[in-house]
Amino acid sequence: MRYLAKIIQVFLPLLIIEASMANAYEGIEKKIVKIIKKGEIYRSAHVDSDDKLQSLDYKIFGLHPNKCKYALKKLSKYERFHEYLDIVKLSGYDKKKKLIYLYLDSTILPFPMVLNFKIERIEGPGLYKFSFDKGFLKGLKGNIIVKEDGDKCLFHANSYWKGQKSSIPDTIFEIFSETVGELAMKNLFRVSKQI
């Protein structure tokens, strides 16, 4: 009986780790898993319009080369995003209101943008809901999912927005969303590799 207890004590943590690694990709299409395991970013934006309304359905996946604990040391510092991303000119975070403020301006943007959105500070694996309460994408809601994958960290975000039709044509909006998302994730992963 004593030996059984020892065996369980040694192997149970290994089984738990193995199960958590197997579940990191649960619910994600195999083609997406294949792409992100190669170290590439997968992103997809779909925009539809009618006479008055426009909608955006967006998702992005990336595998950070470090464990979540190390990746999030920089990635959780929203107020320093202006130091990490050229497109972000000003950034701030209100801890009490759980509100991020970003002022974006770049030649790749159709116009300068102010983004205010609610999200708690991401400091470990989990599901984090966010929402845009003001500005261009007012009403956008989404999730950021952070999961350990061995010695790497899986990031997955999805969001949905439907609102007043913008002056941006659907195809341009899709390309813009995918391009900005991929550039941001690549740059954030790059700067957060160096602690």
C-alpha positions in Angstrom: 0.0 0.0 0.0 2.9 2.3 0.8 4.4 1.7 -2.6 1.1 2.4 -4.3 0.9 5.8 -2.5 4.5 6.6 -3.7 3.6 5.6 -7.3 0.5 7.8 -7.2 2.5 10.7 -5.7 5.0 10.5 -8.5 2.8 9.8 -11.5 -0.4 11.9 -10.7 1.3 15.2 -11.3 2.7 13.9 -14.6 -0.8 12.8 -15.7 -2.2 16.2 -14.7 0.5 18.0 -16.7 -0.1 15.7 -19.7 -3.9 16.2 -19.6 -3.5 20.0 -19.4 -1.2 20.0 -22.4 -3.6 17.9 -24.4 -6.5 20.2 -23.5 -4.6 23.4 -24.5 -5.9 22.9 -28.1 -9.3 21.5 -27.3 -11.9 23.0 -29.5 -9.4 24.5 -32.0 -9.5 23.4 -35.6 -6.7 21.1 -36.6 -5.6 23.4 -39.4 -5.2 26.3 -37.0 -3.3 24.1 -34.5 -0.9 23.1 -37.3 -0.2 26.8 -38.2 0.4 28.0 -34.7 2.6 25.1 -33.7 4.9 26.2 -36.5 5.3 29.5 -34.7 3.0 31.4 -37.0 0.1 33.6 -36.1 -3.4 32.6 -37.3 -5.9 35.4 -37.8 -9.3 35.7 -39.4 -11.7 38.6 -39.8 -15.1 38.5 -41.5 -16.9 41.7 -42.1 -20.5 42.1 -43.4 -22.6 45.2 -44.2 -26.1 46.1 -45.1 -27.5 49.6 -45.6 -27.0 50.8 -42.0 -25.1 48.2 -40.1 -21.7 46.6 -40.2 -20.4 43.5 -38.3 -17.0 42.1 -37.5 -16.2 38.6 -36.5 -12.6 38.3 -35.6 -10.2 35.7 -34.1 -6.5 35.4 -33.6 -4.2 32.6 -32.2 -0.5 32.6 -31.4 1.9 30.4 -29.4 4.4 32.4 -27.3 7.8 30.7 -27.1 7.9 31.2 -23.3 5.8 29.9 -20.4 2.8 32.1 -19.6 4.4 33.4 -16.3 7.3 34.9 -18.3 5.3 36.1 -21.3 2.8 37.9 -19.1 5.5 39.9 -17.2 5.4 42.4 -20.1 2.2 41.6 -21.8 0.2 42.4 -18.7 1.6 45.9 -18.6 -1.0 47.6 -20.8 0.1 51.0 -19.7 3.4 50.4 -21.4 2.0 49.3 -24.8 3.2 52.6 -26.3 6.7 51.4 -25.6 6.1 48.1 -27.3 4.1 48.9 -30.4 4.8 51.8 -32.9 1.2 52.0 -33.8 0.3 52.9 -30.1 1.1 56.5 -29.3 -0.4 56.7 -25.8 -1.5 53.9 -23.5 -2.9 53.7 -20.0 -4.7 51.4 -17.6 -7.1 52.3 -14.8 -6.8 49.4 -12.3 -10.0 50.3 -10.4 -12.2 50.5 -13.5 -10.2 47.8 -15.3 -10.1 50.1 -18.3 -7.4 50.2 -21.0 -6.9 53.4 -23.0 -5.0 53.3 -26.3 -4.4 56.1 -28.8 -3.4 54.6 -32.2 -2.0 56.4 -35.2 -0.1 55.1 -38.2 0.0 55.2 -42.0 -1.6 51.7 -42.0 -4.7 53.0 -40.2 -7.5 54.6 -42.1 -7.7 57.3 -39.4 -6.3 57.9 -35.8 -8.2 55.8 -33.3 -8.9 55.9 -29.6 -9.7 52.5 -28.1 -11.2 52.2 -24.6 -12.0 48.8 -23.4 -12.7 46.9 -20.2 -10.6 43.9 -19.2 -8.9 42.8 -16.0 -5.1 42.6 -16.0 -4.1 39.2 -17.5 -1.6 37.7 -15.1 -2.0 34.0 -15.7 -3.8 31.3 -17.7 -7.5 31.7 -17.9 -10.5 33.2 -19.8 -10.7 37.0 -19.8 -13.7 38.8 -21.2 -13.4 42.3 -22.7 -15.7 44.9 -24.1 -15.4 48.3 -25.9 -17.8 50.8 -24.3 -16.8 53.8 -26.4 -15.5 54.8 -29.8 -15.4 53.4 -33.2 -16.1 49.8 -32.1 -18.5 50.6 -29.3 -20.4 47.4 -28.3 -17.6 45.0 -29.4 -17.3 42.0 -27.0 -14.8 39.3 -26.9 -12.6 36.9 -24.9 -8.9 36.4 -24.5 -7.9 32.8 -23.6 -4.5 32.1 -22.2 -3.4 28.5 -21.8 -0.1 26.8 -20.8 1.3 24.4 -23.5 4.3 22.8 -21.9 7.1 25.5 -21.9 5.0 27.7 -24.2 1.9 29.9 -23.8 -1.1 29.8 -26.1 -3.0 33.0 -26.7 -6.4 33.0 -28.4 -8.7 36.0 -28.8 -12.1 36.3 -30.4 -14.4 39.2 -30.7 -17.7 40.2 -32.3 -19.0 43.6 -33.1 -22.2 44.9 -34.8 -22.8 48.6 -35.1 -23.4 51.6 -37.3 -21.9 51.1 -40.7 -18.5 52.8 -41.0 -16.9 54.5 -44.0 -14.5 51.5 -44.3 -15.4 49.0 -47.0 -15.8 45.4 -45.8 -12.8 44.0 -47.5 -10.5 46.8 -46.4 -11.9 46.4 -42.8 -11.1 42.7 -42.9 -7.5 43.2 -44.3 -6.9 46.0 -41.8 -8.2 44.0 -38.8 -6.1 40.9 -39.7 -2.9 43.0 -40.5 -3.0 45.1 -37.4 -3.8 42.1 -35.2 -1.0 40.0 -36.6 1.5 42.8 -36.4 0.5 43.6 -32.8 0.7 40.0 -31.7 4.1 39.4 -33.4 5.6 42.6 -31.8 4.2 41.9 -28.4 5.6 38.3 -28.5 8.9 39.7 -29.7 9.3 42.3 -26.9 8.0 39.9 -24.2 10.6 37.2 -25.0 13.2 39.6 -23.6 12.5 40.0 -19.9 
